[in-house]
Structure formats: structure tokens, C-alpha cells
């Protein structure tokens, strides 16, 4: 199935990689520049470029979702068509991504606070376990929210749609997500 769409999916991935390069270069320049006017100017430029990068990365994610949907439904599509169609749902994708971040940031902050401020070993790790369980639970039931924001046009909340999709497959999805996390997180540390 993916053999027919290999070049399309590869093109989306390559464009995503190329879009990230300016941010990486500016981040490096910002890191090595001395504190002063140049550092301030590079930081401001970096923030502006980062906003554009976030928008275009989100648009490419939506393009990938649309392309995969078309792949499974047997519709032929091109990069240009999928990219143009992504205009319709990129802002809802960004919006639900921000909402998801607002759900997970307090959990991450609580975990950080527990780890850095609680001295009692047993209490610290029990509380961290509770935070991890909450994170895994919420991450699993809301896994499909971004996909729903692209693929669904119903009156039902994207969060409710995601819960419904996970309903009878919670443990399978949770274990799969944990495996993916174990594989992908260590190289980024």
C-alpha cells in the first residue's frame, strides 16, 4: 500500500526536515553569540522564525494525515493537493495541540517539583509514579485528538471522539505508546 505513496510521504518528511534547518542554525548562533545587541537581535529573529516553523510543521503534519487517509481510502493525491487541503484544518490542529499542552504542562511541572523538592525517597517515587500514571492515562485517551481535528467535522468534541476511539483498546494503545516512547525518547536526551 505504501509503495505507491512512498515518494509522497518521503517528500513530506524531507520538506519538514528542510523547514527545521533555519531554526537549528539560529539556535546554534544564539547559543554561541555573546550576550549583547547581536544576541538580543538573534533571539528576537529566532522567536519569529520559530513561530513560522511551528506553523509550517503543523501544516506538514496535517498534510501527512490527509495523505495517509487518501492512501487508505484509495484516492490518488499529490503533495500539492494534500498541502492545499491542509489549510482547512491546520488552525484547529494547532489549537488542539495547544490545549493538549495545557493539559500536560501541569503534570510535567508537578513531576519536576516532586523530583527536585521532596527529599523522602519513598514518598518522592510514589508521587512520581502517580504523576506518571496520570500522564500515561491522559496521553492514551487523548492520543487521537489531533487526528480527529483533521479528519472529523462533527459537533462532537475532539476529546470525546478520542476517548471513544480508545475505549475498548486502552491497554493496547497505552503499551504501544510506551514502547514508542522507550524507543524514541532516549536518543533525544
N, C-alpha and C positions, 0 to 999 in steps of 0.2 A: 504494500500500500504506500509506504513512504518512498519507495524507489522512484515513483512517478513525480513526487513532490520534493525530492532531495535538493534540487537546485534552488527552489523557492525558499525552503526552510534554511538552507545554508546562506542564502542571500540576506535573509532577515537577521540571522546571527552575525554575519560579517558587518552589516550596517550598524548593528548595535555595538559591536566591538569598536568600530571606527568612531562612533559618536562619543564613546567614553574616553578616547585618547586625549582630546584637549583638556578635559578635567584632570586627568592624571598628570599631564605636563604642568598645568597651572598649580596643582597641589604640590608638585616637586619644587617648582620655582618659589612658591610661597614658603615652603619649608626651609630652603637654603638661603633665602634673602634675609638680610639684616633687618631688624626692627627699625622702621622709619617710614619715610614717604613712599618708597618703592614697595615695601612690604604691605602698607596700607592699600595702595593702588591695586596691587596684585590680588589682595584679599577681596576687595570690592569686585574686581573683574571676575575673580574665581566664583564668587557667590552668584553673580549674574549668569555666568556661563553654566553654573551648576543647575540653576532653575531651568534653563533651556535643555540641558542634558536630561534632567528628570522628566520633562515633558516629552521629549522625543523617545526616551527609553520606554516610557509608559505607552506611547503611541506604537512603538515596535512590539511591545508585549501584546497589545490589543491586536495588532496585525498578525502576530503569531497565532493567537487564539482563533481569529477568524480564518486563517489559512488552514489550521488543523481541523476546524469544523467543516470547512469546504472539502478537505481531504477525505474525511469520514463520510460525508454526505454525497461524495462522488461528483461534486461540482468542480469544474476546472477554474482555477483562478490564477492571477498573476500577482507579483509583488505590488505593482502599481494599483491594481484594483483593490486588493486587501488593505493597502496603506490608505487609500482614499476612503474606503468604508470605515476605517478605524476612527475617522473624525467624529462619527456619530456617537461613539461611546467612550472616547478617551477621557473626557472630563468626569463621567460617572466612575470610571475605573480609578482615576486619581482620587476622587472623593472617598470612595470606599476604602482605598488603600490608606488614606489619612485617618479615617475612622478606625480602621484596624490598628494602626499605630497608636492611636489614643487609648485603645483598649489594652495593648501590650506594654506600653511605656510604664504605667504604674507598677505592673508586675516586675518588670526589669529593675525599676528603681527600688522596689521593696526587697528584691533579691540582693541587690548591691548593698543596701543599708544593712540588711541582716548579716551579710558576709563581712562587712567592714566594722560593724559596731557591736555585735554580740560576741562576747568572749566565751560564754559557756558552750563547750563543744557540742554536747548532745542537743541542747535547745537550738543552737545555730543550724545544725544539719537537719533537724526535724522541721524547722521553719522553712529552710531552703527546699526540702522535699515537698512541703505543702505548696510553695510557690511554683515549683517545677510541675507538680500535678495540675495546678490551675492553668499554667501556661500550656501544657500538653492538651488539656481538655478544651480550652478555648481555641487553641491553634487547630485542633482537629475539627471541631464543629463549625468553625468559620473558614476552613480551608478553601471552600468553593465560592466565597463571597465575590472576589474579583472576577472569576469566570461568569458568575451569574449576572454581574453588572454589564458584561459584554454581550452575553448570549440571550438573556431574558428581557422581555419588555412587559412584564406583568405588573399588576398592582401589589403583589406580594413583596414583602421586604426581602432584599437580597440575603439578609442574615437568616431569615426564616427558610428561604429556599435552600441555603447551605445546610442548615440543621436537618431539613428534610432529606437531602441527599445523603447525609452521613448517618442518618437514623439507624438503619439496620446493619451498617458496616463500620461502626465506630472503631472497634479494635483493629480491624484490618487496616483502616486508614491511619490510625494512630501509630501502629507498628511500622507501616511503610514510611510515614513521615519521620519517625525516629531513626529508621535505617538511613534515610536520605540525609538527615541531619548529622548522623555519625560519620557519614562518608564525606559530606561537603564542608562541615564546619572546621575540622582540624586543619586542613590546608590553608584556611583563611586566617588562622591565629598567628 
